[in-house]
Amino acid sequence: FAVGGSRLYNFMNENPVVASYNVGYINDPRNISKNDNVISINSALQIDLYTQVNAESMGYKQISGNGGMFDFVQGAYWSRGGRSIICLPSTYTTGSGEVKSRIVPSLDPGTIVTVPRQMINILVTEYGWVTLKGDATWARAEKIISIAHPDFRDELIKAAEKQKIWRRSNRIA
């Protein structure tokens, strides 16, 4: 992708050291996965305890498009030695000053699932990172809660228990 002014486009035009391809080629997960050790790093708006990733909307309010996120997540997932990393801050502050968790029990109606749960490899917040690839639903919930903001962990544990996806007998340290 290239975004810039005439100086950039003049540099790129017919320059043999620059390769430029259409999005249908670049974002094709089969092409991405032909490279070993691909690491894709993407940001998200929310993730639920089932590990469904939302990077596009807050409920019915559209914030962004997917921008090829799923393509690169899948390409890295399929790449030999590849890893897909989803990053998000654990909280956000509303216009009225209320702090809310970006890790939620389940996504609100109207929320878009950008990346389905089975494709989530590594999740990162400011409280750490967890590897989720191949984990059962309950293990994913426990791991995600461990990197949620500490003020929201008890609430998330209660939600996970209600959803029957919590198995720990002890609280997270």
N, C-alpha and C positions, 0 to 999 in steps of 0.2 A: 504494500500500500504506500502511496505517496500523497502527501498533502503539502502544498507550498505555493510558492510564487513562480514567476517566469524563470528566475535564476535556477531553481531546482529542476523545472521541467526541461530547460535548455540543456542542463548537465545530463539529464537522463536520456534525452532524445538521441536515438541511434548510438548510444555509448556502449561499446562492447564489454565494459566491466560491470554494467548494470543489467540485471535480468528482471523483467517485469512480465507477470502473467495475470490472466484474468482470475477473478475470485473463484470461479468454478473449478479451476485447477489448484490454486493455492489452498483453498479451504476444503479440499476433498480429503477426508480422513484416510483414504487408501494411499494417497500420495504422501501425506504427513507421516503415516506409519512406516513408510519405506525407509525412513531415516532411523537409525538406532539412537537410543538414549534421548528421545525428544522429551523436553520438559515444557509443559504448557502451564502458564500462571495466569489465572483469571480471578476477577473479583466478583463478589455476589452481594445482593441486598439482604437475603435471608437464606436460612437453611432450617428445615424442620427436623424433628427427632427421627424421622424415617430416612433422612439424608437426601431429600428432594431439594435441589438448589434453585432458587429464584434469583435471577439477575436482571429482571425486566420490569416488574410491576410491584406496586404495593396495593394489594387487593385488585380492584378494577381500574386503578389509576396506572396507566402506562408510563414508565420512567425512561426506558431505553429499549433498543432492539437487542437481539442476541449477539450480533456482531461476529458470528462465527465461533462463538464460545463452545458450543457443543461439538463442532467439527474438530477443534483443537484438543478438547478433552478426550474425544474418542480416538483421534490420531495418536495422541501420547499414550493412551491406555493400551492401544494395539502395538505401539512401537516396542521393539525388543529393548528392554532396559529402560523404557520410558516411564515417566511419571506425570500425572496431572495434579496440579496444586490449585485449590480453591482458597482464596483469602477473603476474609471479611472482618471488620471490626466487630467486637462482641455486642456493642450497643450503638444506638443513635439517639439524638435528642430531638423531640418534636418542636414545632414552632412555639408551643406554650411552655417549653422547658422540661417536659416530662422525658425521663430516660427510659428507653425501651430496649429489650433484648432483640438482637438479630437472629438468635437461635430461638426458635419457637416450637411449641408442641406439634402444631400442624399449620400448614399454610392456610391463610384466609380464603374464603370463596372469591373467585375471580383472579387469584394470584396465578401467574404463569410459571410453570415448571420448565426452567431452561435446560437443566441437566437432570436426567432421572437418577434415582438413588443407586442403581447398580453400577453406574459409571464413576462414582466418587472414589478417588484414590486417597488423596491427602487433603486435610482441612487445616487451615491455619487461622488463629486469632491472636490477639496480643497476649493471650494467656497460654500459648503453646501450640503444638501441632499434634495431629493424630493421623494414623494410617487406617483407612477404613476398607480397603480393597479386600473383598472376600469375607468380611465379617457378617455375622448374623445381625438381625435388626436390633436385638437387645444390646449386643456388644457395641453397635454403632451409637445407640442412644447414650450408653454409659460414657463412651469416649467423647462424644460431642459435648455432653454436659460438663465433662472435666475441663474443657477449654472455654466454657461460657463465662460471662462475667460472674464473679462470686455472688453478687447480690441477687442473681436470678437462678442460681443452681437448685436451691430447695424447691422453688416453684416448678422448675423443669423436672426434677425428680418426681414430684407429686403427679405431674402430668404424665410422665412415662409410666408410673405405676398404674394410673387410671387407664392408660392405653395398653397395659399388659406387656410393656417392652422394657421393664426394669427388673433386674435379677439380683443386684447387689444387696447384701444384708447390711452393709455399712455405708455411711455417707462418704462422698468423695472428700479427700483431705483438702 
